[in-house]
Amino acid sequence: MTSNDVNVVVVVVVVCLSVCQFAAVQFSSEQRTVFDFNDYQNGSAEEKLMKERHMKSLTNTYAAINYVL
């Protein structure tokens, strides 16, 4: 994840702080949860997002959608 990507996500979180809930999943050939709704509510989401490393590989959108459902 580039610093630009993180900045965009942080701005969106700040704007929606009072009405939105966020969870983040990163995917390529595999999927993994970056943070979930509980992490967002307890304030640990930003720290987890900042520590996340960009996955480098193909993107499998179908598998990622199934992962979050």
ABEGO torsion letter per residue (X at the ends): XBAAAAAAAAAAAAAAAAABBBBBBBBBABBBBABBAAAAAAGAAAAAAAABBBBBEBBBAAAAAAAAX
